[in-house]
Amino acid sequence: MLAFFSTQICHWKLPQLLCWTVFFEPATFFNQNKAQNLVKIMYFFIDSFSYSMVVLLNICLCADLNLMIRNPFK
């Protein structure tokens, strides 16, 4: 997924924008590389967080269905 969006990230000049707004520094090569690494870390965090939430919500749903089948009127 990140490989798909990597061209769009560069096309939108996101690393330069992050240098100016997040780091408050000029958009040098080093700062753009730091911003690109930040984008990768943010994507990894969002991706892993969403997968974790899906698994946890499915576990809660399975537990709820199991309890509902065992005790339907409680």
mmCIF file of the N, C-alpha and C atoms, coordinates in Angstrom:
data_MODEL
# 
_entry.id   MODEL 
# 
loop_
_atom_site.group_PDB 
_atom_site.id 
_atom_site.type_symbol 
_atom_site.label_atom_id 
_atom_site.label_alt_id 
_atom_site.label_comp_id 
_atom_site.label_asym_id 
_atom_site.label_entity_id 
_atom_site.label_seq_id 
_atom_site.pdbx_PDB_ins_code 
_atom_site.Cartn_x 
_atom_site.Cartn_y 
_atom_site.Cartn_z 
_atom_site.occupancy 
_atom_site.B_iso_or_equiv 
_atom_site.pdbx_formal_charge 
_atom_site.auth_seq_id 
_atom_site.auth_comp_id 
_atom_site.auth_asym_id 
_atom_site.auth_atom_id 
_atom_site.pdbx_PDB_model_num 
ATOM 1   N N  . MET A 1 1  ? 0.821   -1.193  0.000  1.00 0.00 ? 1  MET A N  1 
ATOM 2   C CA . MET A 1 1  ? 0.000   0.000   0.000  1.00 0.00 ? 1  MET A CA 1 
ATOM 3   C C  . MET A 1 1  ? 0.863   1.253   0.000  1.00 0.00 ? 1  MET A C  1 
ATOM 4   N N  . LEU A 1 2  ? 1.918   1.214   0.802  1.00 0.00 ? 2  LEU A N  1 
ATOM 5   C CA . LEU A 1 2  ? 2.799   2.375   0.858  1.00 0.00 ? 2  LEU A CA 1 
ATOM 6   C C  . LEU A 1 2  ? 3.510   2.576   -0.472 1.00 0.00 ? 2  LEU A C  1 
ATOM 7   N N  . ALA A 1 3  ? 3.830   1.484   -1.161 1.00 0.00 ? 3  ALA A N  1 
ATOM 8   C CA . ALA A 1 3  ? 4.456   1.602   -2.472 1.00 0.00 ? 3  ALA A CA 1 
ATOM 9   C C  . ALA A 1 3  ? 3.499   2.246   -3.472 1.00 0.00 ? 3  ALA A C  1 
ATOM 10  N N  . PHE A 1 4  ? 2.208   1.979   -3.335 1.00 0.00 ? 4  PHE A N  1 
ATOM 11  C CA . PHE A 1 4  ? 1.214   2.586   -4.216 1.00 0.00 ? 4  PHE A CA 1 
ATOM 12  C C  . PHE A 1 4  ? 1.118   4.089   -3.982 1.00 0.00 ? 4  PHE A C  1 
ATOM 13  N N  . PHE A 1 5  ? 1.145   4.498   -2.727 1.00 0.00 ? 5  PHE A N  1 
ATOM 14  C CA . PHE A 1 5  ? 0.985   5.908   -2.404 1.00 0.00 ? 5  PHE A CA 1 
ATOM 15  C C  . PHE A 1 5  ? 2.297   6.690   -2.424 1.00 0.00 ? 5  PHE A C  1 
ATOM 16  N N  . SER A 1 6  ? 3.424   6.020   -2.588 1.00 0.00 ? 6  SER A N  1 
ATOM 17  C CA . SER A 1 6  ? 4.697   6.738   -2.536 1.00 0.00 ? 6  SER A CA 1 
ATOM 18  C C  . SER A 1 6  ? 4.826   7.747   -3.669 1.00 0.00 ? 6  SER A C  1 
ATOM 19  N N  . THR A 1 7  ? 4.324   7.403   -4.856 1.00 0.00 ? 7  THR A N  1 
ATOM 20  C CA . THR A 1 7  ? 4.382   8.385   -5.949 1.00 0.00 ? 7  THR A CA 1 
ATOM 21  C C  . THR A 1 7  ? 3.445   9.551   -5.680 1.00 0.00 ? 7  THR A C  1 
ATOM 22  N N  . GLN A 1 8  ? 2.292   9.277   -5.091 1.00 0.00 ? 8  GLN A N  1 
ATOM 23  C CA . GLN A 1 8  ? 1.357   10.360  -4.775 1.00 0.00 ? 8  GLN A CA 1 
ATOM 24  C C  . GLN A 1 8  ? 1.909   11.259  -3.676 1.00 0.00 ? 8  GLN A C  1 
ATOM 25  N N  . ILE A 1 9  ? 2.586   10.662  -2.707 1.00 0.00 ? 9  ILE A N  1 
ATOM 26  C CA . ILE A 1 9  ? 3.179   11.450  -1.627 1.00 0.00 ? 9  ILE A CA 1 
ATOM 27  C C  . ILE A 1 9  ? 4.203   12.429  -2.189 1.00 0.00 ? 9  ILE A C  1 
ATOM 28  N N  . CYS A 1 10 ? 5.020   11.946  -3.128 1.00 0.00 ? 10 CYS A N  1 
ATOM 29  C CA . CYS A 1 10 ? 6.012   12.828  -3.737 1.00 0.00 ? 10 CYS A CA 1 
ATOM 30  C C  . CYS A 1 10 ? 5.350   13.842  -4.663 1.00 0.00 ? 10 CYS A C  1 
ATOM 31  N N  . HIS A 1 11 ? 4.304   13.422  -5.364 1.00 0.00 ? 11 HIS A N  1 
ATOM 32  C CA . HIS A 1 11 ? 3.612   14.338  -6.277 1.00 0.00 ? 11 HIS A CA 1 
ATOM 33  C C  . HIS A 1 11 ? 2.931   15.483  -5.518 1.00 0.00 ? 11 HIS A C  1 
ATOM 34  N N  . TRP A 1 12 ? 2.388   15.188  -4.363 1.00 0.00 ? 12 TRP A N  1 
ATOM 35  C CA . TRP A 1 12 ? 1.731   16.216  -3.552 1.00 0.00 ? 12 TRP A CA 1 
ATOM 36  C C  . TRP A 1 12 ? 2.725   17.041  -2.748 1.00 0.00 ? 12 TRP A C  1 
ATOM 37  N N  . LYS A 1 13 ? 4.017   16.675  -2.827 1.00 0.00 ? 13 LYS A N  1 
ATOM 38  C CA . LYS A 1 13 ? 5.089   17.360  -2.097 1.00 0.00 ? 13 LYS A CA 1 
ATOM 39  C C  . LYS A 1 13 ? 4.841   17.332  -0.585 1.00 0.00 ? 13 LYS A C  1 
ATOM 40  N N  . LEU A 1 14 ? 4.370   16.180  -0.120 1.00 0.00 ? 14 LEU A N  1 
ATOM 41  C CA . LEU A 1 14 ? 4.083   16.022  1.297  1.00 0.00 ? 14 LEU A CA 1 
ATOM 42  C C  . LEU A 1 14 ? 5.324   16.146  2.181  1.00 0.00 ? 14 LEU A C  1 
ATOM 43  N N  . PRO A 1 15 ? 6.482   15.583  1.798  1.00 0.00 ? 15 PRO A N  1 
ATOM 44  C CA . PRO A 1 15 ? 7.662   15.777  2.650  1.00 0.00 ? 15 PRO A CA 1 
ATOM 45  C C  . PRO A 1 15 ? 8.055   17.245  2.808  1.00 0.00 ? 15 PRO A C  1 
ATOM 46  N N  . GLN A 1 16 ? 7.941   18.040  1.750  1.00 0.00 ? 16 GLN A N  1 
ATOM 47  C CA . GLN A 1 16 ? 8.234   19.466  1.856  1.00 0.00 ? 16 GLN A CA 1 
ATOM 48  C C  . GLN A 1 16 ? 7.233   20.154  2.768  1.00 0.00 ? 16 GLN A C  1 
ATOM 49  N N  . LEU A 1 17 ? 5.974   19.797  2.628  1.00 0.00 ? 17 LEU A N  1 
ATOM 50  C CA . LEU A 1 17 ? 4.937   20.388  3.474  1.00 0.00 ? 17 LEU A CA 1 
ATOM 51  C C  . LEU A 1 17 ? 5.160   20.040  4.941  1.00 0.00 ? 17 LEU A C  1 
ATOM 52  N N  . LEU A 1 18 ? 5.554   18.785  5.212  1.00 0.00 ? 18 LEU A N  1 
ATOM 53  C CA . LEU A 1 18 ? 5.828   18.389  6.592  1.00 0.00 ? 18 LEU A CA 1 
ATOM 54  C C  . LEU A 1 18 ? 7.044   19.128  7.143  1.00 0.00 ? 18 LEU A C  1 
ATOM 55  N N  . CYS A 1 19 ? 8.042   19.371  6.303  1.00 0.00 ? 19 CYS A N  1 
ATOM 56  C CA . CYS A 1 19 ? 9.222   20.116  6.764  1.00 0.00 ? 19 CYS A CA 1 
ATOM 57  C C  . CYS A 1 19 ? 8.828   21.515  7.219  1.00 0.00 ? 19 CYS A C  1 
ATOM 58  N N  . TRP A 1 20 ? 7.964   22.139  6.448  1.00 0.00 ? 20 TRP A N  1 
ATOM 59  C CA . TRP A 1 20 ? 7.598   23.520  6.769  1.00 0.00 ? 20 TRP A CA 1 
ATOM 60  C C  . TRP A 1 20 ? 6.617   23.606  7.931  1.00 0.00 ? 20 TRP A C  1 
ATOM 61  N N  . THR A 1 21 ? 5.699   22.640  8.051  1.00 0.00 ? 21 THR A N  1 
ATOM 62  C CA . THR A 1 21 ? 4.642   22.769  9.051  1.00 0.00 ? 21 THR A CA 1 
ATOM 63  C C  . THR A 1 21 ? 4.910   22.000  10.341 1.00 0.00 ? 21 THR A C  1 
ATOM 64  N N  . VAL A 1 22 ? 5.557   20.832  10.259 1.00 0.00 ? 22 VAL A N  1 
ATOM 65  C CA . VAL A 1 22 ? 5.774   20.016  11.448 1.00 0.00 ? 22 VAL A CA 1 
ATOM 66  C C  . VAL A 1 22 ? 7.133   20.310  12.077 1.00 0.00 ? 22 VAL A C  1 
ATOM 67  N N  . PHE A 1 23 ? 8.159   20.339  11.236 1.00 0.00 ? 23 PHE A N  1 
ATOM 68  C CA . PHE A 1 23 ? 9.504   20.530  11.757 1.00 0.00 ? 23 PHE A CA 1 
ATOM 69  C C  . PHE A 1 23 ? 9.903   22.006  11.849 1.00 0.00 ? 23 PHE A C  1 
ATOM 70  N N  . PHE A 1 24 ? 9.175   22.889  11.176 1.00 0.00 ? 24 PHE A N  1 
ATOM 71  C CA . PHE A 1 24 ? 9.481   24.329  11.131 1.00 0.00 ? 24 PHE A CA 1 
ATOM 72  C C  . PHE A 1 24 ? 10.912  24.572  10.668 1.00 0.00 ? 24 PHE A C  1 
ATOM 73  N N  . GLU A 1 25 ? 11.313  23.830  9.630  1.00 0.00 ? 25 GLU A N  1 
ATOM 74  C CA . GLU A 1 25 ? 12.655  23.942  9.078  1.00 0.00 ? 25 GLU A CA 1 
ATOM 75  C C  . GLU A 1 25 ? 12.550  24.023  7.564  1.00 0.00 ? 25 GLU A C  1 
ATOM 76  N N  . PRO A 1 26 ? 13.600  24.513  6.893  1.00 0.00 ? 26 PRO A N  1 
ATOM 77  C CA . PRO A 1 26 ? 13.563  24.537  5.429  1.00 0.00 ? 26 PRO A CA 1 
ATOM 78  C C  . PRO A 1 26 ? 13.569  23.126  4.859  1.00 0.00 ? 26 PRO A C  1 
ATOM 79  N N  . ALA A 1 27 ? 13.098  23.004  3.635  1.00 0.00 ? 27 ALA A N  1 
ATOM 80  C CA . ALA A 1 27 ? 12.933  21.694  3.008  1.00 0.00 ? 27 ALA A CA 1 
ATOM 81  C C  . ALA A 1 27 ? 14.237  21.233  2.361  1.00 0.00 ? 27 ALA A C  1 
ATOM 82  N N  . THR A 1 28 ? 15.232  20.942  3.173  1.00 0.00 ? 28 THR A N  1 
ATOM 83  C CA . THR A 1 28 ? 16.476  20.385  2.653  1.00 0.00 ? 28 THR A CA 1 
ATOM 84  C C  . THR A 1 28 ? 16.299  18.884  2.432  1.00 0.00 ? 28 THR A C  1 
ATOM 85  N N  . PHE A 1 29 ? 17.296  18.275  1.804  1.00 0.00 ? 29 PHE A N  1 
ATOM 86  C CA . PHE A 1 29 ? 17.207  16.840  1.532  1.00 0.00 ? 29 PHE A CA 1 
ATOM 87  C C  . PHE A 1 29 ? 17.116  16.039  2.832  1.00 0.00 ? 29 PHE A C  1 
ATOM 88  N N  . PHE A 1 30 ? 17.904  16.400  3.824  1.00 0.00 ? 30 PHE A N  1 
ATOM 89  C CA . PHE A 1 30 ? 17.892  15.688  5.104  1.00 0.00 ? 30 PHE A CA 1 
ATOM 90  C C  . PHE A 1 30 ? 16.532  15.815  5.778  1.00 0.00 ? 30 PHE A C  1 
ATOM 91  N N  . ASN A 1 31 ? 15.967  17.010  5.778  1.00 0.00 ? 31 ASN A N  1 
ATOM 92  C CA . ASN A 1 31 ? 14.658  17.216  6.422  1.00 0.00 ? 31 ASN A CA 1 
ATOM 93  C C  . ASN A 1 31 ? 13.544  16.506  5.658  1.00 0.00 ? 31 ASN A C  1 
ATOM 94  N N  . GLN A 1 32 ? 13.631  16.471  4.334  1.00 0.00 ? 32 GLN A N  1 
ATOM 95  C CA . GLN A 1 32 ? 12.623  15.752  3.558  1.00 0.00 ? 32 GLN A CA 1 
ATOM 96  C C  . GLN A 1 32 ? 12.723  14.252  3.802  1.00 0.00 ? 32 GLN A C  1 
ATOM 97  N N  . ASN A 1 33 ? 13.947  13.750  3.962  1.00 0.00 ? 33 ASN A N  1 
ATOM 98  C CA . ASN A 1 33 ? 14.125  12.336  4.280  1.00 0.00 ? 33 ASN A CA 1 
ATOM 99  C C  . ASN A 1 33 ? 13.534  12.026  5.657  1.00 0.00 ? 33 ASN A C  1 
ATOM 100 N N  . LYS A 1 34 ? 13.732  12.931  6.607  1.00 0.00 ? 34 LYS A N  1 
ATOM 101 C CA . LYS A 1 34 ? 13.150  12.764  7.942  1.00 0.00 ? 34 LYS A CA 1 
ATOM 102 C C  . LYS A 1 34 ? 11.620  12.794  7.865  1.00 0.00 ? 34 LYS A C  1 
ATOM 103 N N  . ALA A 1 35 ? 11.077  13.661  7.025  1.00 0.00 ? 35 ALA A N  1 
ATOM 104 C CA . ALA A 1 35 ? 9.625   13.738  6.859  1.00 0.00 ? 35 ALA A CA 1 
ATOM 105 C C  . ALA A 1 35 ? 9.089   12.485  6.181  1.00 0.00 ? 35 ALA A C  1 
ATOM 106 N N  . GLN A 1 36 ? 9.825   11.947  5.218  1.00 0.00 ? 36 GLN A N  1 
ATOM 107 C CA . GLN A 1 36 ? 9.403   10.724  4.546  1.00 0.00 ? 36 GLN A CA 1 
ATOM 108 C C  . GLN A 1 36 ? 9.389   9.550   5.531  1.00 0.00 ? 36 GLN A C  1 
ATOM 109 N N  . ASN A 1 37 ? 10.370  9.499   6.411  1.00 0.00 ? 37 ASN A N  1 
ATOM 110 C CA . ASN A 1 37 ? 10.380  8.459   7.442  1.00 0.00 ? 37 ASN A CA 1 
ATOM 111 C C  . ASN A 1 37 ? 9.209   8.627   8.402  1.00 0.00 ? 37 ASN A C  1 
ATOM 112 N N  . LEU A 1 38 ? 8.844   9.862   8.701  1.00 0.00 ? 38 LEU A N  1 
ATOM 113 C CA . LEU A 1 38 ? 7.690   10.119  9.558  1.00 0.00 ? 38 LEU A CA 1 
ATOM 114 C C  . LEU A 1 38 ? 6.406   9.623   8.898  1.00 0.00 ? 38 LEU A C  1 
ATOM 115 N N  . VAL A 1 39 ? 6.278   9.827   7.599  1.00 0.00 ? 39 VAL A N  1 
ATOM 116 C CA . VAL A 1 39 ? 5.102   9.335   6.871  1.00 0.00 ? 39 VAL A CA 1 
ATOM 117 C C  . VAL A 1 39 ? 5.039   7.816   6.935  1.00 0.00 ? 39 VAL A C  1 
ATOM 118 N N  . LYS A 1 40 ? 6.176   7.153   6.776  1.00 0.00 ? 40 LYS A N  1 
ATOM 119 C CA . LYS A 1 40 ? 6.205   5.686   6.858  1.00 0.00 ? 40 LYS A CA 1 
ATOM 120 C C  . LYS A 1 40 ? 5.801   5.211   8.246  1.00 0.00 ? 40 LYS A C  1 
ATOM 121 N N  . ILE A 1 41 ? 6.288   5.874   9.275  1.00 0.00 ? 41 ILE A N  1 
ATOM 122 C CA . ILE A 1 41 ? 5.955   5.488   10.650 1.00 0.00 ? 41 ILE A CA 1 
ATOM 123 C C  . ILE A 1 41 ? 4.472   5.722   10.923 1.00 0.00 ? 41 ILE A C  1 
ATOM 124 N N  . MET A 1 42 ? 3.937   6.854   10.453 1.00 0.00 ? 42 MET A N  1 
ATOM 125 C CA . MET A 1 42 ? 2.508   7.121   10.649 1.00 0.00 ? 42 MET A CA 1 
ATOM 126 C C  . MET A 1 42 ? 1.655   6.082   9.938  1.00 0.00 ? 42 MET A C  1 
ATOM 127 N N  . TYR A 1 43 ? 2.045   5.719   8.708  1.00 0.00 ? 43 TYR A N  1 
ATOM 128 C CA . TYR A 1 43 ? 1.288   4.708   7.980  1.00 0.00 ? 43 TYR A CA 1 
ATOM 129 C C  . TYR A 1 43 ? 1.342   3.372   8.708  1.00 0.00 ? 43 TYR A C  1 
ATOM 130 N N  . PHE A 1 44 ? 2.521   2.977   9.185  1.00 0.00 ? 44 PHE A N  1 
ATOM 131 C CA . PHE A 1 44 ? 2.655   1.705   9.905  1.00 0.00 ? 44 PHE A CA 1 
ATOM 132 C C  . PHE A 1 44 ? 1.807   1.717   11.170 1.00 0.00 ? 44 PHE A C  1 
ATOM 133 N N  . PHE A 1 45 ? 1.790   2.831   11.901 1.00 0.00 ? 45 PHE A N  1 
ATOM 134 C CA . PHE A 1 45 ? 0.990   2.934   13.120 1.00 0.00 ? 45 PHE A CA 1 
ATOM 135 C C  . PHE A 1 45 ? -0.496  2.828   12.808 1.00 0.00 ? 45 PHE A C  1 
ATOM 136 N N  . ILE A 1 46 ? -0.953  3.553   11.809 1.00 0.00 ? 46 ILE A N  1 
ATOM 137 C CA . ILE A 1 46 ? -2.380  3.521   11.455 1.00 0.00 ? 46 ILE A CA 1 
ATOM 138 C C  . ILE A 1 46 ? -2.773  2.135   10.984 1.00 0.00 ? 46 ILE A C  1 
ATOM 139 N N  . ASP A 1 47 ? -1.915  1.509   10.186 1.00 0.00 ? 47 ASP A N  1 
ATOM 140 C CA . ASP A 1 47 ? -2.206  0.183   9.658  1.00 0.00 ? 47 ASP A CA 1 
ATOM 141 C C  . ASP A 1 47 ? -2.273  -0.849  10.780 1.00 0.00 ? 47 ASP A C  1 
ATOM 142 N N  . SER A 1 48 ? -1.285  -0.863  11.644 1.00 0.00 ? 48 SER A N  1 
ATOM 143 C CA . SER A 1 48 ? -1.273  -1.852  12.723 1.00 0.00 ? 48 SER A CA 1 
ATOM 144 C C  . SER A 1 48 ? -2.388  -1.575  13.738 1.00 0.00 ? 48 SER A C  1 
ATOM 145 N N  . PHE A 1 49 ? -2.684  -0.311  14.005 1.00 0.00 ? 49 PHE A N  1 
ATOM 146 C CA . PHE A 1 49 ? -3.762  0.029   14.933 1.00 0.00 ? 49 PHE A CA 1 
ATOM 147 C C  . PHE A 1 49 ? -5.114  -0.433  14.383 1.00 0.00 ? 49 PHE A C  1 
ATOM 148 N N  . SER A 1 50 ? -5.353  -0.220  13.102 1.00 0.00 ? 50 SER A N  1 
ATOM 149 C CA . SER A 1 50 ? -6.640  -0.613  12.537 1.00 0.00 ? 50 SER A CA 1 
ATOM 150 C C  . SER A 1 50 ? -6.784  -2.134  12.514 1.00 0.00 ? 50 SER A C  1 
ATOM 151 N N  . TYR A 1 51 ? -5.712  -2.867  12.194 1.00 0.00 ? 51 TYR A N  1 
ATOM 152 C CA . TYR A 1 51 ? -5.799  -4.325  12.235 1.00 0.00 ? 51 TYR A CA 1 
ATOM 153 C C  . TYR A 1 51 ? -6.046  -4.812  13.659 1.00 0.00 ? 51 TYR A C  1 
ATOM 154 N N  . SER A 1 52 ? -5.398  -4.202  14.623 1.00 0.00 ? 52 SER A N  1 
ATOM 155 C CA . SER A 1 52 ? -5.603  -4.596  16.019 1.00 0.00 ? 52 SER A CA 1 
ATOM 156 C C  . SER A 1 52 ? -7.040  -4.347  16.455 1.00 0.00 ? 52 SER A C  1 
ATOM 157 N N  . MET A 1 53 ? -7.586  -3.224  16.071 1.00 0.00 ? 53 MET A N  1 
ATOM 158 C CA . MET A 1 53 ? -8.968  -2.917  16.445 1.00 0.00 ? 53 MET A CA 1 
ATOM 159 C C  . MET A 1 53 ? -9.947  -3.876  15.787 1.00 0.00 ? 53 MET A C  1 
ATOM 160 N N  . VAL A 1 54 ? -9.709  -4.265  14.546 1.00 0.00 ? 54 VAL A N  1 
ATOM 161 C CA . VAL A 1 54 ? -10.589 -5.218  13.872 1.00 0.00 ? 54 VAL A CA 1 
ATOM 162 C C  . VAL A 1 54 ? -10.557 -6.551  14.597 1.00 0.00 ? 54 VAL A C  1 
ATOM 163 N N  . VAL A 1 55 ? -9.381  -7.014  14.971 1.00 0.00 ? 55 VAL A N  1 
ATOM 164 C CA . VAL A 1 55 ? -9.267  -8.295  15.682 1.00 0.00 ? 55 VAL A CA 1 
ATOM 165 C C  . VAL A 1 55 ? -9.954  -8.212  17.042 1.00 0.00 ? 55 VAL A C  1 
ATOM 166 N N  . LEU A 1 56 ? -9.732  -7.137  17.781 1.00 0.00 ? 56 LEU A N  1 
ATOM 167 C CA . LEU A 1 56 ? -10.360 -7.001  19.103 1.00 0.00 ? 56 LEU A CA 1 
ATOM 168 C C  . LEU A 1 56 ? -11.877 -6.912  19.010 1.00 0.00 ? 56 LEU A C  1 
ATOM 169 N N  . LEU A 1 57 ? -12.383 -6.182  18.040 1.00 0.00 ? 57 LEU A N  1 
ATOM 170 C CA . LEU A 1 57 ? -13.834 -6.085  17.892 1.00 0.00 ? 57 LEU A CA 1 
ATOM 171 C C  . LEU A 1 57 ? -14.444 -7.409  17.455 1.00 0.00 ? 57 LEU A C  1 
ATOM 172 N N  . ASN A 1 58 ? -13.747 -8.172  16.636 1.00 0.00 ? 58 ASN A N  1 
ATOM 173 C CA . ASN A 1 58 ? -14.246 -9.504  16.257 1.00 0.00 ? 58 ASN A CA 1 
ATOM 174 C C  . ASN A 1 58 ? -14.248 -10.450 17.446 1.00 0.00 ? 58 ASN A C  1 
ATOM 175 N N  . ILE A 1 59 ? -13.249 -10.352 18.312 1.00 0.00 ? 59 ILE A N  1 
ATOM 176 C CA . ILE A 1 59 ? -13.227 -11.176 19.523 1.00 0.00 ? 59 ILE A CA 1 
ATOM 177 C C  . ILE A 1 59 ? -14.409 -10.814 20.426 1.00 0.00 ? 59 ILE A C  1 
ATOM 178 N N  . CYS A 1 60 ? -14.670 -9.523  20.582 1.00 0.00 ? 60 CYS A N  1 
ATOM 179 C CA . CYS A 1 60 ? -15.818 -9.102  21.405 1.00 0.00 ? 60 CYS A CA 1 
ATOM 180 C C  . CYS A 1 60 ? -17.136 -9.576  20.797 1.00 0.00 ? 60 CYS A C  1 
ATOM 181 N N  . LEU A 1 61 ? -17.243 -9.519  19.487 1.00 0.00 ? 61 LEU A N  1 
ATOM 182 C CA . LEU A 1 61 ? -18.463 -9.982  18.829 1.00 0.00 ? 61 LEU A CA 1 
ATOM 183 C C  . LEU A 1 61 ? -18.642 -11.485 19.003 1.00 0.00 ? 61 LEU A C  1 
ATOM 184 N N  . CYS A 1 62 ? -17.562 -12.248 18.864 1.00 0.00 ? 62 CYS A N  1 
ATOM 185 C CA . CYS A 1 62 ? -17.650 -13.705 19.063 1.00 0.00 ? 62 CYS A CA 1 
ATOM 186 C C  . CYS A 1 62 ? -18.029 -14.039 20.499 1.00 0.00 ? 62 CYS A C  1 
ATOM 187 N N  . ALA A 1 63 ? -17.452 -13.341 21.465 1.00 0.00 ? 63 ALA A N  1 
ATOM 188 C CA . ALA A 1 63 ? -17.794 -13.581 22.865 1.00 0.00 ? 63 ALA A CA 1 
ATOM 189 C C  . ALA A 1 63 ? -19.261 -13.239 23.117 1.00 0.00 ? 63 ALA A C  1 
ATOM 190 N N  . ASP A 1 64 ? -19.736 -12.146 22.562 1.00 0.00 ? 64 ASP A N  1 
ATOM 191 C CA . ASP A 1 64 ? -21.126 -11.747 22.750 1.00 0.00 ? 64 ASP A CA 1 
ATOM 192 C C  . ASP A 1 64 ? -22.079 -12.761 22.127 1.00 0.00 ? 64 ASP A C  1 
ATOM 193 N N  . LEU A 1 65 ? -21.777 -13.227 20.926 1.00 0.00 ? 65 LEU A N  1 
ATOM 194 C CA . LEU A 1 65 ? -22.634 -14.220 20.283 1.00 0.00 ? 65 LEU A CA 1 
ATOM 195 C C  . LEU A 1 65 ? -22.618 -15.541 21.049 1.00 0.00 ? 65 LEU A C  1 
ATOM 196 N N  . ASN A 1 66 ? -21.471 -15.926 21.558 1.00 0.00 ? 66 ASN A N  1 
ATOM 197 C CA . ASN A 1 66 ? -21.365 -17.155 22.329 1.00 0.00 ? 66 ASN A CA 1 
ATOM 198 C C  . ASN A 1 66 ? -22.198 -17.060 23.610 1.00 0.00 ? 66 ASN A C  1 
ATOM 199 N N  . LEU A 1 67 ? -22.091 -15.950 24.324 1.00 0.00 ? 67 LEU A N  1 
ATOM 200 C CA . LEU A 1 67 ? -22.897 -15.769 25.541 1.00 0.00 ? 67 LEU A CA 1 
ATOM 201 C C  . LEU A 1 67 ? -24.388 -15.676 25.231 1.00 0.00 ? 67 LEU A C  1 
ATOM 202 N N  . MET A 1 68 ? -24.740 -15.077 24.113 1.00 0.00 ? 68 MET A N  1 
ATOM 203 C CA . MET A 1 68 ? -26.156 -14.949 23.757 1.00 0.00 ? 68 MET A CA 1 
ATOM 204 C C  . MET A 1 68 ? -26.751 -16.311 23.407 1.00 0.00 ? 68 MET A C  1 
ATOM 205 N N  . ILE A 1 69 ? -25.965 -17.163 22.752 1.00 0.00 ? 69 ILE A N  1 
ATOM 206 C CA . ILE A 1 69 ? -26.475 -18.492 22.408 1.00 0.00 ? 69 ILE A CA 1 
ATOM 207 C C  . ILE A 1 69 ? -26.591 -19.365 23.652 1.00 0.00 ? 69 ILE A C  1 
ATOM 208 N N  . ARG A 1 70 ? -25.643 -19.252 24.563 1.00 0.00 ? 70 ARG A N  1 
ATOM 209 C CA . ARG A 1 70 ? -25.691 -20.077 25.792 1.00 0.00 ? 70 ARG A CA 1 
ATOM 210 C C  . ARG A 1 70 ? -26.824 -19.663 26.722 1.00 0.00 ? 70 ARG A C  1 
ATOM 211 N N  . ASN A 1 71 ? -26.998 -18.365 26.914 1.00 0.00 ? 71 ASN A N  1 
ATOM 212 C CA . ASN A 1 71 ? -28.037 -17.851 27.821 1.00 0.00 ? 71 ASN A CA 1 
ATOM 213 C C  . ASN A 1 71 ? -28.894 -16.840 27.067 1.00 0.00 ? 71 ASN A C  1 
ATOM 214 N N  . PRO A 1 72 ? -29.887 -17.300 26.331 1.00 0.00 ? 72 PRO A N  1 
ATOM 215 C CA . PRO A 1 72 ? -30.631 -16.367 25.463 1.00 0.00 ? 72 PRO A CA 1 
ATOM 216 C C  . PRO A 1 72 ? -31.493 -15.356 26.193 1.00 0.00 ? 72 PRO A C  1 
ATOM 217 N N  . PHE A 1 73 ? -31.950 -15.628 27.413 1.00 0.00 ? 73 PHE A N  1 
ATOM 218 C CA . PHE A 1 73 ? -32.863 -14.711 28.074 1.00 0.00 ? 73 PHE A CA 1 
ATOM 219 C C  . PHE A 1 73 ? -32.270 -14.053 29.303 1.00 0.00 ? 73 PHE A C  1 
ATOM 220 N N  . LYS A 1 74 ? -30.956 -14.004 29.424 1.00 0.00 ? 74 LYS A N  1 
ATOM 221 C CA . LYS A 1 74 ? -30.341 -13.358 30.566 1.00 0.00 ? 74 LYS A CA 1 
ATOM 222 C C  . LYS A 1 74 ? -29.749 -12.040 30.149 1.00 0.00 ? 74 LYS A C  1 
# 
